[in-house]
Amino acid sequence: MFRYRNSLIALIMVFSIVMATGCTPAVVTPVVEEPAAETPEVAATEAAPATEAPVFAPGTTITYIASQNWVLDSEMELAKKFEAETGVHVDFQIIPSDQYFNVLETKLEAGGEGIDIFGGQSGKTDIKLQLNVEKNAVPLTDEEWVKRMNPLSVEQISLDGVTYGLTIWDTIGGSWVIVYNKTIFAENGISVPKTYAEFAAACQTLQDAVIIPVYEPFADGWHHVLWFLEMGPVYEAATPGLADALNINKATFSGNPTMLTALTELKEMYDKGYFGDDALSNEFANTEAAMAEGKYAMTVNRFGLPSQIHTAFPDVDEDNFGYFLIPLADNQIWNVNPAAPSKFIYSGSKNIEAAKAYFEFLTRPENLQFMLDNEAQFTMLNFDGVKAELTADQQAFIDTYTEQGTVYQTAVNYVNPQWMDVGQVLTALLTGAVTPEDVLAEIDQRRTDMAVSAGDEAWK
């Protein structure tokens, strides 16, 4: 077996990651709304429920455990307002991302003591194999807010027609793309690349100008996996029907020429120093500072990064940054992931009704708008009735990349649960310990192990 092969199901984390169907979402072109004259206040007195609010015992607390970066500041603010309205306190227990799923699994196996709400990535395979929602989560199909959640998100949080979770995330604007410094590009005569060759040439020009081309935070263990699995649309375009064939065990990752090309190009970037000398120790949390400083020209991130940079460093203008697709294997298809970090009510909770009330509170239109307006990383939300305000650069990206495809951690079964394992073997690839062929073979083996364990008929 391989040196870097790990446990049967690697318990993982990732911003917007799933696998269930091989379908391609319809093109989504958000409407740019005129900004409201004033951000609406979110107060307990304004957002009265449509029906009489339930009454809970004094001192009721619901405990919510989640991975790092899944509970946003805006939600914590809303939780305070929820407590003011209902008397129910939300106790957030945030676990480091590299430990979270081990902690969650241990707690659930021990009977879920002290858990009312738990976080997890949506996606049919994830919620079935990793979270076992049919046993561990409360069905939420009949909740009113389900009808307002984006159907693609609902699909990835449901099994056999039963909805088990709540996803509040920017699943379209949350796509992982290359965010680049427009000033640095202009000063060095660089145009937005459309092929890998053009991208590599741009990186070399930047390196020659003593600018590190790409900020890549390898240290977190998950981020560099985006370069490979987010390329699902180009793999599918090169071999139509590949995701479906993989899901019925009629194809493999091994030997796929487009995947081998992407891995070879990624290693070339590392070998040529396009990630800089500190890539293996770079951390995701330092992205805003690294990009604001101008030491780096590009990074893989989401639509909201320029706003986050401006918020943290007001002297750096938001419109100093633009967007283009990751061009490995000459990709020009917008990589969309219709799922994201989600919330589930534990089936053994003693506070199920209080947890449902919390979900109802979060999904009120005015509270969703509050989250969108107060989260720099979000440009849109996956709910009806929320007004998105896009910048000129965001709209330009949407207008440029009209073809969309589903990322492979979503489109292909048994991929997302091994995200951190893929991160380890990719690091081994870049540092010369394994080959691109080894990377694909390891992914296939772990998929087989998971499928057999799950009793998947296609692997019998």
C-alpha positions in Angstrom: 0.0 0.0 0.0 1.1 3.6 -0.1 3.2 5.5 2.3 0.6 8.3 2.8 -2.5 6.2 3.0 -4.6 6.9 6.1 -7.8 5.9 7.7 -10.8 4.5 5.9 -12.8 7.8 6.1 -10.7 10.8 6.6 -12.7 13.2 8.7 -12.4 16.6 7.1 -13.3 20.2 6.6 -13.6 22.3 3.6 -15.2 25.7 2.4 -18.0 24.4 0.1 -17.4 20.9 -0.5 -19.6 17.8 -1.5 -20.2 15.1 -3.8 -23.4 13.5 -4.7 -24.6 14.0 -8.2 -22.8 14.5 -11.4 -25.2 17.1 -12.6 -24.1 20.6 -13.7 -25.9 23.5 -12.1 -27.7 25.9 -14.4 -25.9 29.2 -15.1 -26.7 31.6 -12.3 -26.4 35.3 -13.0 -27.3 37.2 -9.9 -29.1 40.4 -10.2 -27.2 43.4 -8.9 -29.5 45.2 -6.5 -29.2 48.9 -5.7 -27.8 49.2 -2.2 -30.3 49.9 0.5 -30.2 53.3 1.9 -29.5 51.8 5.3 -28.5 48.3 6.5 -31.6 47.0 8.3 -31.4 46.6 12.0 -31.8 43.1 13.3 -33.6 43.4 16.5 -35.7 41.0 18.5 -38.6 43.4 18.4 -38.5 43.8 14.6 -38.4 40.2 13.5 -41.4 38.7 15.2 -42.1 35.1 14.0 -45.2 34.5 11.8 -46.6 32.4 14.6 -46.5 32.9 18.4 -43.0 32.3 19.7 -42.6 29.1 21.7 -41.9 29.4 25.4 -38.9 27.6 26.8 -37.8 26.8 30.3 -35.7 29.5 32.0 -32.0 28.9 31.6 -32.4 26.7 28.5 -29.1 26.4 26.6 -28.5 24.7 23.2 -24.9 23.5 22.6 -23.6 23.9 19.1 -20.3 22.3 18.2 -18.6 23.2 14.9 -15.3 23.3 13.1 -13.2 26.5 13.1 -14.4 29.2 10.6 -17.9 27.6 10.3 -19.6 29.9 12.8 -19.3 33.4 11.6 -19.3 36.6 13.7 -22.7 37.7 12.2 -24.3 34.4 13.4 -22.9 35.0 16.9 -24.5 38.4 16.9 -27.8 36.9 15.8 -27.5 34.3 18.6 -27.5 37.1 21.1 -30.7 38.5 19.6 -32.2 35.1 19.6 -31.5 34.8 23.3 -33.1 38.2 23.9 -36.2 37.1 22.1 -36.6 33.5 23.4 -34.4 33.3 26.6 -32.5 30.4 24.9 -28.7 30.7 25.1 -26.6 29.3 22.3 -23.3 27.8 23.6 -20.8 27.7 20.7 -18.1 25.2 21.0 -15.5 25.7 18.2 -13.1 22.9 17.5 -9.9 23.3 15.4 -10.5 22.1 11.9 -7.9 19.3 12.0 -9.5 17.8 15.1 -13.2 18.5 14.6 -14.4 15.4 12.9 -12.5 13.1 15.2 -14.1 15.0 18.2 -17.6 14.8 16.6 -17.3 11.1 15.8 -16.2 10.4 19.3 -19.1 12.3 20.8 -21.7 10.8 18.5 -20.4 7.3 19.2 -20.6 8.0 22.9 -24.3 9.0 22.6 -23.9 12.6 21.8 -23.9 13.8 25.4 -24.1 17.6 25.5 -24.8 18.1 21.7 -27.9 19.9 20.5 -26.6 21.1 17.1 -23.5 19.9 15.2 -21.8 21.2 12.1 -20.8 19.2 9.1 -20.2 19.5 5.4 -23.3 18.9 3.2 -23.2 16.5 0.3 -25.1 13.2 0.0 -22.1 10.9 0.6 -20.8 13.0 3.4 -24.0 13.2 5.3 -24.7 9.5 4.9 -21.3 8.0 5.5 -19.5 10.6 7.6 -22.4 12.1 9.6 -24.9 9.2 9.4 -27.7 11.8 9.5 -30.5 9.2 9.2 -29.5 8.1 12.7 -27.9 11.2 14.2 -30.0 14.1 12.8 -33.6 15.4 13.1 -35.6 15.5 9.8 -36.4 19.0 8.9 -38.3 18.6 5.6 -41.4 20.3 6.8 -39.7 23.4 8.1 -40.9 26.5 6.3 -37.4 27.8 5.5 -36.6 24.7 3.4 -38.8 26.0 0.6 -36.7 29.2 0.5 -33.3 27.5 0.4 -31.6 27.1 -3.0 -32.8 23.7 -4.4 -29.2 22.7 -5.2 -28.3 23.2 -1.5 -31.4 21.3 -0.4 -30.5 18.4 -2.6 -27.0 18.1 -1.0 -28.5 18.2 2.6 -31.2 15.5 1.9 -31.4 11.7 1.5 -34.3 9.9 -0.1 -36.4 13.1 -0.1 -35.8 13.9 3.6 -34.0 17.1 4.5 -31.7 16.8 7.5 -29.8 20.1 7.7 -29.6 23.8 7.2 -27.0 25.4 4.9 -26.6 29.2 5.0 -23.6 30.0 2.8 -22.5 31.8 -0.3 -22.4 28.7 -2.6 -22.1 30.7 -5.8 -20.0 33.7 -4.9 -18.2 31.3 -2.6 -16.6 29.5 -5.5 -12.8 29.2 -5.2 -11.2 31.3 -7.9 -7.9 33.2 -8.3 -8.0 36.6 -6.8 -5.3 38.8 -8.3 -3.8 42.2 -7.7 -4.8 44.3 -10.7 -2.2 47.0 -10.0 0.7 44.5 -9.9 -0.6 42.9 -13.1 -0.9 46.2 -14.9 2.6 47.4 -13.8 4.1 44.2 -15.2 2.1 44.1 -18.4 0.2 41.0 -17.5 -3.2 40.2 -18.9 -5.7 37.7 -17.3 -4.5 34.3 -18.5 -6.8 31.9 -20.2 -4.5 28.9 -20.5 -2.0 27.2 -18.2 0.9 28.4 -20.5 -0.3 32.0 -20.2 -0.6 31.6 -16.4 2.9 30.1 -16.1 4.3 32.9 -18.2 2.6 35.4 -15.9 4.0 33.7 -12.9 7.5 33.8 -14.4 7.2 37.5 -15.2 6.2 38.2 -11.6 9.0 36.1 -10.2 11.5 38.0 -12.4 10.1 41.2 -10.9 10.8 39.9 -7.4 7.1 39.4 -6.7 5.9 36.0 -5.4 3.3 34.9 -7.9 0.9 33.0 -5.6 0.1 32.9 -1.9 -0.7 29.2 -1.1 -1.2 28.2 2.5 -0.1 24.6 2.6 0.3 24.5 6.4 -3.5 24.2 7.0 -3.5 20.9 5.1 -6.7 21.5 3.1 -6.3 24.6 1.0 -3.9 23.3 -1.7 -6.4 20.4 -2.5 -8.6 23.1 -4.2 -6.1 23.2 -7.0 -6.9 19.6 -7.9 -10.5 18.8 -7.0 -12.0 22.2 -8.0 -10.9 21.3 -11.5 -13.9 18.9 -11.8 -15.5 20.8 -14.7 -12.5 20.5 -16.9 -12.1 16.8 -16.1 -15.8 16.3 -17.0 -15.5 18.4 -20.2 -12.5 16.3 -21.4 -14.4 13.1 -20.7 -18.1 13.7 -20.7 -20.0 11.4 -18.2 -16.8 10.7 -16.2 -18.4 11.6 -12.9 -21.3 9.2 -13.5 -18.9 6.5 -14.6 -16.9 7.0 -11.4 -20.0 6.8 -9.3 -20.9 3.4 -10.7 -17.4 2.0 -10.6 -17.0 2.1 -14.3 -14.0 4.5 -14.3 -11.0 5.4 -12.2 -9.0 8.5 -11.4 -5.9 6.5 -12.2 -4.7 7.0 -15.8 -7.0 10.0 -16.4 -4.9 12.2 -18.7 -6.5 15.5 -17.7 -6.0 14.8 -14.0 -2.4 13.9 -14.7 -1.9 17.1 -16.6 -3.3 19.2 -13.7 -1.1 17.4 -11.1 2.0 17.8 -13.3 1.3 21.5 -13.8 0.8 22.0 -10.0 4.1 20.3 -9.3 5.8 22.5 -11.9 4.5 25.6 -10.2 5.9 24.4 -6.9 9.3 23.3 -8.4 9.7 26.7 -10.1 9.1 28.6 -6.9 5.8 30.2 -7.9 4.4 29.6 -4.4 7.5 31.2 -2.7 10.0 29.8 -0.3 7.6 29.8 2.7 4.7 27.9 1.0 4.8 24.9 3.3 4.5 27.1 6.4 2.0 29.7 5.0 -1.3 29.7 6.8 -4.8 30.5 5.5 -5.4 33.0 8.4 -2.7 35.2 7.0 -4.1 35.6 3.5 -5.5 39.1 3.9 -2.2 40.4 5.3 -0.1 38.7 2.6 -2.3 40.1 -0.2 -2.6 43.6 1.3 1.2 43.9 1.6 1.6 43.4 -2.1 4.3 40.8 -1.6 2.1 38.3 -3.5 0.2 38.9 -6.7 -2.4 36.1 -6.5 -4.2 33.6 -4.2 -7.0 31.1 -4.5 -9.9 32.4 -2.6 -13.5 33.6 -2.9 -15.4 36.7 -4.1 -15.4 38.2 -0.6 -11.6 38.3 -0.2 -11.1 41.9 -1.5 -13.7 43.2 1.0 -12.1 41.2 3.8 -8.7 42.7 2.8 -10.1 46.3 2.8 -11.9 45.7 6.1 -8.6 44.6 7.7 -6.4 47.1 5.9 -8.5 50.2 5.0 -5.7 51.7 3.0 -6.0 48.9 0.5 -9.0 49.5 -1.9 -11.4 46.6 -2.6 -11.4 47.4 -6.3 -7.6 46.8 -6.5 -8.4 43.1 -7.0 -10.0 41.1 -9.8 -10.9 37.4 -10.4 -10.2 34.7 -12.9 -10.5 30.9 -13.0 -7.8 28.4 -11.9 -6.4 27.6 -15.4 -4.8 24.2 -14.7 -5.4 21.9 -17.7 -6.5 25.1 -19.5 -9.7 25.2 -17.5 -12.2 28.0 -18.4 -15.4 26.5 -16.8 -16.6 28.1 -13.6 -16.2 25.6 -10.8 -19.4 25.7 -8.7 -20.0 23.8 -5.4 -23.6 23.7 -4.4 -22.9 22.7 -0.8 -21.1 24.1 2.2 -20.8 23.9 6.0 -24.2 23.1 7.4 -26.0 22.7 10.7 -27.8 19.6 12.0 -30.0 19.1 15.1 -28.8 16.0 17.0 -31.5 13.4 17.1 -30.7 12.6 20.8 -30.9 16.3 21.9 -33.2 17.2 24.8 -33.7 20.6 23.2 -34.9 19.8 19.7 -37.7 22.4 19.7 -35.3 25.1 20.9 -32.8 24.2 18.2 -35.6 24.3 15.6 -36.6 27.7 16.8 -33.0 28.8 16.4 -32.9 27.6 12.8 -36.2 29.4 12.2 -34.8 32.6 13.6 -31.6 32.5 11.5 -33.6 31.9 8.3 -35.9 34.9 8.7 -35.3 37.2 5.6 -34.1 40.1 7.7 -31.6 38.0 9.6 -30.3 36.4 6.4 -29.9 39.9 5.0 -28.0 40.8 8.2 -25.6 37.9 7.7 -25.0 38.9 4.1 -24.5 42.5 4.9 -22.1 41.8 7.7 -20.0 39.0 6.3 -17.2 40.4 4.1 -16.6 36.9 2.6 -20.2 36.6 1.3 -21.5 38.2 -1.8 -24.6 36.2 -2.2 -26.6 33.7 0.0 -28.4 30.5 -1.0 -31.8 31.7 0.0 -34.6 33.5 -1.8 -35.4 37.1 -0.8 -31.8 38.2 0.0 -30.5 41.2 -1.9 -26.9 40.9 -3.3 -24.8 43.9 -4.1 -22.0 43.0 -6.5 -18.9 45.0 -7.3 -18.0 45.7 -10.9 -15.2 43.1 -10.8 -17.5 40.4 -9.4 -20.1 41.2 -12.1 -17.3 41.1 -14.8 -16.3 37.7 -13.6 -19.9 36.4 -13.8 -20.3 38.0 -17.3 -17.1 36.4 -18.5 -17.4 32.8 -17.3 -20.9 31.8 -18.4 -20.3 28.1 -18.4 -20.5 26.3 -15.1 -19.6 22.8 -13.9 -19.7 20.9 -10.6 -16.5 20.4 -8.6 -15.5 16.8 -8.2 -15.7 16.7 -4.4 -19.4 17.2 -5.1 -19.9 15.3 -8.3 -18.0 12.2 -7.4 -18.9 9.9 -4.4 -16.3 9.0 -1.8 -14.0 12.0 -2.6 -14.9 14.7 -0.1 -14.4 12.5 3.0 -10.7 11.9 2.0 -10.0 15.7 1.6 -7.3 15.9 4.2 -5.7 12.6 3.0 -5.5 14.1 -0.5 -3.9 17.1 1.0 -1.2 14.9 2.5 -0.4 13.0 -0.7 -0.4 16.3 -2.7 2.2 17.7 -0.4 4.2 14.5 -0.9 3.8 15.0 -4.6 5.1 18.5 -4.5 8.1 17.6 -2.3 9.0 14.7 -4.6 8.0 11.7 -2.4 5.3 10.4 -4.8 4.3 10.7 -8.4 1.1 12.1 -10.0 0.2 8.4 -10.8 0.5 7.6 -7.1 -1.8 10.4 -6.1 -4.6 9.1 -8.4 -4.1 5.5 -7.3 -4.4 6.5 -3.6 -7.6 8.3 -4.3 -9.0 5.3 -6.1 -8.0 2.9 -3.3 -9.7 5.1 -0.6 -12.8 5.4 -2.7 -12.9 1.6 -3.0 -12.4 1.1 0.7 -15.3 3.5 1.5 -17.6 2.1 -1.1 -17.1 -1.5 0.1 -17.6 -0.4 3.7 -20.8 1.4 2.8 -22.1 -1.8 0.9 -22.2 0.1 -2.4 -23.7 -2.3 -4.9 -21.4 -1.0 -7.7 -18.4 -2.2 -5.8 -19.7 -5.8 -5.2 
